[in-house]
Each structure stands twice: as C-alpha cells, then as structure tokens.
Amino acid sequence: MSMIHPHPTGKELKLNPKDMLVSKTDAKGVISYGNSKFVEISGYKESELIGTPHNILRHPDMPKAIFYLMWESIRNGKNIMAVVKNLSKSGNHYWVTTDFDIQRDREGKIRNFIAFRQATPKNIIKVIEPLYATILEIEEKHSMDESIRYLEAFLEEKRMSYNQFIEDLAKPKGIAGIFFSKMKKLFK
C-alpha cells in the first residue's frame, strides 16, 4: 500500500504525560494493533494504520541513523529505549519516549514488537533535538554511515550506548516507573 506522508506543519501536539500509546508490529514493522490513544494521536483511522508500515509516522526531522540503531537492537532481540519525533496525519508532530517489548514464538524466533510510548518531557527534547539535528545534517551532507560514526563518537565520549543515554535521560522513575512496568505486563 502506498501512503502519502503529510507535510509537517511545525505545530506540536501536546500529549498527556499519563497516556500510554501502544502499537504492535510484526517482525518487519507492519502495524497489527494500536490502542485507542495511539490511533487518536496518529490522526489516522485504525483501518488506515493496520497493515501499514510503522514508518507512516516518521517525521522528516528524524535521522535515519536512530531508526537504524533501534531496528538493529530489536531485530537482534535486545530491548532499546528511544526518543522519537513522530508525524500525525494532520502534519502536526509529537515527541515520545518509546520502550519495546519483543515477543517470540515457541521456537524463539521474533514474532512481534510492542512499542510503549509516553510523552517526552521538554527537558529531554531540549537535549535530543539539537543532537538529532546535527545527525540529520551529517546524513544529508554525507551519509547515514557518517551520521552513525558521529553518534558513536558522541556516545563514546559519554561512555555509554544510545540505549543507556536515553534511559539515563528518560526512564520513568518512582511511581511513574512502576506504572510503566505494569502497563507493559498487560501486553505479555
């Protein structure tokens, strides 16, 4: 199915920090489920989302390198937390912190990915947005490989992986962390 991506408006959708946006994809990233909040915020009808690649929500401000790292991790069975700027059908954007759950069949092969998203706090966006802008600029001028090298050097200086960097910035703590963990268990 060919989808026309909306043109970004530059307007941000304000998400309720208590809301959990959940989607489920097959191993190739094709959407098979979205909870009501996910569907509502995306601006698409549920029928428009089901059977569509998840990149329907990809904002052009997002570096390919970040998606490459995410997919490399989850396809190798490793969870990763990521901060992502998504694009709704209206062209408005929203920032989410995403944590994945990897589901396997009886033989241990990856069957599905479930993504749990919550609003990204402004203080985290202030750190991530300029980093992503630099990575994107490198991608546009050179290549994704160069942008990955830049990101790796940035993370080496901090002595952490991308996942550790994002967890350090964004992992829910205290009561919010307990709530987040309980929500994930509902989908297992």
Secondary structure, 3 states (H helix, E strand, C coil): CCCCCCCCCCCECCCCCCCCEEEEEECCCEEEEECHHHHHHHCCCHHHHCCCEHHHHECCCCCHHHHHHHHHHHHCCCCCEEEEEEECCCCCEEEEEEEEEEEECCCCCEEEEEEEEEECCHHHHHHHHHHHHHHHHHHHHCCHHHHHHHHHHHHHHHCCCHHHHHHHHHCCCHHHHHHHHHHHHHCC
